Amino acid sequence: MEPADAIYTRRSVRSYVSEPLGSEDLDKIERWIRGAERLTDDPFEYDYLGPEQIKTVLKWRAPHYIAIYSGRDMMSAVNVGFVFQQVDLRMQADGIGSCWLGMAKPESPLQHGGMEWGVSMSFGKPAEYPEVDKGADRKPLSRISDTEDPRLEPARLAPSAVNSQTWYFKKNGDAYDLYYKPKILKIPGITYWNYNDLGICLAHLYMAYPDTFSFSRGVSEDKKYVGTVRFRSRKDPVPSAGTGPIIF
Ligand SMILES: Cc1cc2nc3c(=O)[nH]c(=O)nc-3n(C[C@H](O)[C@H](O)[C@H](O)COP(=O)(O)O)c2cc1C
């Protein structure tokens, strides 16, 4: 399966065989993280942890976790969501199960400059794969955008913390302005995870339209404005390729 196809089939995996993955799989995952496109140049760090190094109230364990550290500001957390959702899709397309986890902290958080632990991701060989329902538990396009553009379908299907889907696209000429539309949830840490969600939904658009997706940060007084997505025409000049941030 191609990574972009996993947009339509992936689910969070919460049941794993306890046996760890082999070094080939772990090396591949590390390459996917390093090779993922960055949305911004905000820094982040990550560590691989085993189940015994994780503090969580969750009843299940995975053989592997990635603990991710970044700044607490919106764009740092959006960038984390953007990068690691590309990795999530690649894992799931490759038969590796994964689940974003706010509720699984490192037992002993490391010092990574001024960065704090923000979110984790479990992964490993799935013991059971949740039934795929192709987005039936997601908001319809009419609730995530003022324009029902089928090109936004990959964003609609994106996973989010407690499936809150706090994103809203407003048509702006030939582009879409993305806004954070918070849901009132009394969960400590949820704002950071919602910022991850915004990057996750942008990663779905990028993975679905890698040749035409572009993202820029316009100027706005509105603190809930995240940025502007454009689907360039294939005739438009292609910005310089590479692994740098894809803001242009
Ligand atoms: C930033 C973030 C944090 C999450 N934290 C947790 C968590 O702590 N525990 C959990 O079981 N699932 C967690 N999830 C998984 C979501 O509940 C799940 O993605 C959502 O319900 C949609 O389901 P799906 O991933 O199967 O499509 C998290 C997801 C995201 C994106």
The ligand as a Tripos MOL2 file, in Angstrom:
@<TRIPOS>MOLECULE
LIG
   31    33     1     0     0
SMALL
NO_CHARGES

@<TRIPOS>ATOM
      1 C1         -2.4980   14.3840   19.3680 C.3       1 LIG1
      2 C2         -3.2490   13.1150   19.6590 C.ar      1 LIG1
      3 C3         -3.2790   12.5830   20.9430 C.ar      1 LIG1
      4 C4         -3.9480   11.3620   21.1910 C.ar      1 LIG1
      5 N1         -3.9300   10.8300   22.4610 N.ar      1 LIG1
      6 C5         -4.5060    9.6160   22.6860 C.ar      1 LIG1
      7 C6         -4.4390    9.0220   23.9790 C.ar      1 LIG1
      8 O1         -3.8660    9.5760   24.9200 O.2       1 LIG1
      9 N2         -5.0160    7.7880   24.1480 N.ar      1 LIG1
     10 C7         -5.6310    7.1240   23.1130 C.ar      1 LIG1
     11 O2         -6.1140    6.0040   23.3180 O.2       1 LIG1
     12 N3         -5.7360    7.6910   21.8800 N.ar      1 LIG1
     13 C8         -5.1780    8.9030   21.6330 C.ar      1 LIG1
     14 N4         -5.2450    9.4710   20.3830 N.ar      1 LIG1
     15 C9         -5.9030    8.7480   19.2660 C.3       1 LIG1
     16 C10        -7.2740    9.3420   18.9400 C.3       1 LIG1
     17 O3         -8.2140    9.0140   19.9480 O.3       1 LIG1
     18 C11        -7.7250    8.8280   17.5740 C.3       1 LIG1
     19 O4         -6.7920    9.2490   16.6020 O.3       1 LIG1
     20 C12        -9.0980    9.3390   17.1760 C.3       1 LIG1
     21 O5        -10.0850    8.8800   18.0710 O.3       1 LIG1
     22 C13        -9.4690    8.8940   15.7490 C.3       1 LIG1
     23 O6         -9.4260    7.4920   15.6030 O.3       1 LIG1
     24 P1         -8.4780    6.7850   14.5360 P.3       1 LIG1
     25 O7         -7.0650    7.2340   14.7990 O.co2     1 LIG1
     26 O8         -8.6480    5.3110   14.7790 O.co2     1 LIG1
     27 O9         -8.9270    7.1890   13.1730 O.co2     1 LIG1
     28 C14        -4.6240   10.6890   20.1260 C.ar      1 LIG1
     29 C15        -4.5990   11.2520   18.8420 C.ar      1 LIG1
     30 C16        -3.9240   12.4320   18.6040 C.ar      1 LIG1
     31 C17        -3.9050   12.9640   17.2070 C.3       1 LIG1
@<TRIPOS>BOND
     1     1     2 1
     2     2     3 ar
     3     2    30 ar
     4     3     4 ar
     5     4     5 ar
     6     4    28 ar
     7     5     6 ar
     8     6     7 ar
     9     6    13 1
    10     7     8 2
    11     7     9 ar
    12     9    10 ar
    13    10    11 2
    14    10    12 ar
    15    12    13 ar
    16    13    14 ar
    17    14    15 1
    18    14    28 ar
    19    15    16 1
    20    16    17 1
    21    16    18 1
    22    18    19 1
    23    18    20 1
    24    20    21 1
    25    20    22 1
    26    22    23 1
    27    23    24 1
    28    24    25 2
    29    24    26 1
    30    24    27 1
    31    28    29 ar
    32    29    30 ar
    33    30    31 1
@<TRIPOS>SUBSTRUCTURE
     1 LIG1         1 GROUP 0 **** ****
